[in-house]
Amino acid sequence: MTHSVRVLGLDDVTHDTKRLVLERPPGYRYEPGQSVEIAVDKPDWGDEFRPFSFTSVEEDEYLEFIIKIYPAHEGVTKQIAQLTSSDRIRLSQPFGSISYRDPGYFIAGGSGITPLLSILRRLHRDGRLADNKLLYSNRTEQDIIRKFELDYMLGNNVVYNVTHAARSSLRCGVIRPEYLARHAPDISRPFYLCGPDEMVRDVRDMLGSLGAKSDSIVFQE
């Protein structure tokens, strides 16, 4: 079952990500951390569905997504970047595998923050975020999504690193086992992981080498 919904807003988040706001179908329910298949409801594009994660939370009257745009590709995200309030989007039913269990460590890479952002917002609204920590990796500082909001919600419990910056006020370099051991030392806690496939695979291996149990690592398959 799919829904056709109206575009309510589209604005810039970073130089290559946009915030897409859609009307919410009556009775449409989802959980923080879930995703949905989206297609632009236009000729030649109505069946081109792609997965994106909700960044809104359940009580919001709208649906929100933060989407990385690839303008060089003649694909769905380029079409999304050109939407106006007169356009419509097709939505699938929600799905997904990232769900919150207990306080732990959130580890995100790039736009992989999006399903985790919904969970973090939920916890913040419920007053249950204090015992959680976010490790967020990006290519450069300009790529960090919603940094001001993450700083506000998490305070000292967010750690940033960048991987492709010659100079930065943030830690420069990829995630290594010693970085995880320093910033996520309690391996008995859950780890919530989302990012590029290679990063997810590497971090899972590192966590395993540090003694984390495989069933404590929650990731989007």
N, C-alpha and C positions, 0 to 999 in steps of 0.2 A: 504494500500500500504506500502510495506517495501523496504528498500534499503540494499544492501550488500556492505560494505565499508571496506577498508584496514586499519589495525592498523599502525599508524605512530610512536607511541611511548608509553612507559609505564615506569613510574618512581615513586619513593617513595615521598610522601608528609609528612606523619607522620609514626609512627611505625605500624599503621594499616590502612592507606589510601594510595591510589595510584592515580596518574594523568594519565588518559587514553586519548590519542590524536588519533583522527580518521580523515581519509580524509572526505571531505565534498562533498556530491552529488551535481551535477550541479543544480542550482535553488532551493536548499534546504534552506528554510527560517524558522526562529524561533524568539521568543522575549525573552528578559531577564526575568528570573523567570520561564520559561517553562521547561518541562521535556520530556522524550522520553522513549519508551520501547526498551530495548537492549537484544539481545540474541547472544551468541557465536556461530558463524557459523561453527559448527563441528557436526559430527554424535552424536546423542542422546542429543544435546544441542540446536539445531537450532530453536526449538519451545519453549524453556524455556525463555520467555521474563520477564524482571524485569525493574521497572521504575528507572531512574536516571535523575538528573537535569543537564542541561547545565551550565558550568562555563565560557565558552567562550562567546564572544559577536558577534553581527551580522556581522561586517566587517571582522572578522577573517577568514582566508582561510581554517581553520581546525575546527573540533569540539572537544571541551575539556570537560572532566568529571572528577570530583574528587570522588572516590568511596571508601567507607569503605569496607575492606576485612574481611571476616569471615573464616579463614583457617580451623577451626574445623568443619565447615559445608561442606558437600559434595554438594555444591550448585554453583550458577552462579558466585558469587564473587570469589570463589576459582579458578574457571576456568579463570576468567578475570585476576587474579594475575599471571597466567601462560602463558599469551599471548605473542607472539613474532611478529615481523614485517611481518612475512609470513602469519599471521592469518587474518581472516576477522570477521566482526561484522555485525549483522542484526539490522537495525534501523526501528522503526515505524515513523509515522508522529508526530510532536511535539504536546504537550497538556499541560495544566496547568492552575492554578488559581491565582498565585501570580503575580500581575502586579503593577508597580509603579504608584502612583497617584500624591502625593505632598510630600514635605519634612516632615519627621516624624522620628519614632523610629523603627529600625530593631532589633528584638529579636530572637536570634538563639541558638539552643542547638546542640552541636556535629556536625555531618555531615549535620544537617539542615541548616548550613551556605551556602550550595552549590547553591541553587536557588537564595539566597540573594546576594551571591558573584557576580553572573553575573549582577545583577541590580546595585550593588555598583560599579563594574568596568565600566559599561555603564555611570553612573552618573559622575564618576571621569574623564573619557575621555571627557565628555561633559562640564566639569567645573561646575557641578550642585550638587556636593556632600556636600558642606560646611554646609548646614543647616540640615543635617541628622546625626543621632547618632546610633551607634550599641552597643547593650548589648549582649555579647557572653558568654554562659555558657558551660563548659566542665567538664569532670571528673577530669582531671589533666592538668597541663601546657603542658605536652607532647602531649596531644590530640588536642591542638589548631591548626586548619588548616590555613595555610598561614598567620601566625601572623605578619611576617615582612611586608607583603603586606598590611594587614589591618592597621598596624601602620603607614605605609607610606601614605596610602590614607586618613585615617581618623584623624590621629594625636590624639589630646585630645578628639575626639568624638567617641572613642571606649573604652568600659569598659568591662573587663574580670572578670569572677568569676569561681571558681573550686569547685566541690562538693565532691570529694573523695581524698583530699590531706591532710595529717597530718600536713604538713608545706608547705607554699607557699608565694611568694611575692605578690600574687594576693588575692583578697577577697575570703575567703573560706565559703562555705555554699550555700544552694539552694536559688532560687529566691523567695523572700517574697514580700508582698504588700509594705512594707516600702522601700525596695530596688527599686521597680518600681517608687514609689512616689518621691524618691530622684533623680533617674537618668532619668526618663521619666515623668517630672511633668506636661507637657502641654497635657492634655487629649483631647484637641480639634484636635490634630494632628493625622494622620494615624499611625497605628501600623502594621508592617510587621512581621509576626510570622512564624517560621518554626523550627521543632525539633521533638523529640519523642512525640508520641500521648499523653502520660500522661502530659508531660510538656506543650504542646500546650493547652490542656484542662485546666490545672491549671492556666496558665498565662492568658488565656481568662477570666476565672472566677475572677482572681485578678483585671484585668483591668476593668471589669464590676463593681466590688465593689468600685473601685476608681472613677467611673463615666464615663468611656469611653463608647461611644455608640457602639453597636455591628457592625454597618455598617462601623465603622472606623477601624475595626480589619481585616486585610487581612491575610488569612492563606491558606495553601495548604490542601485541603480536600482529 
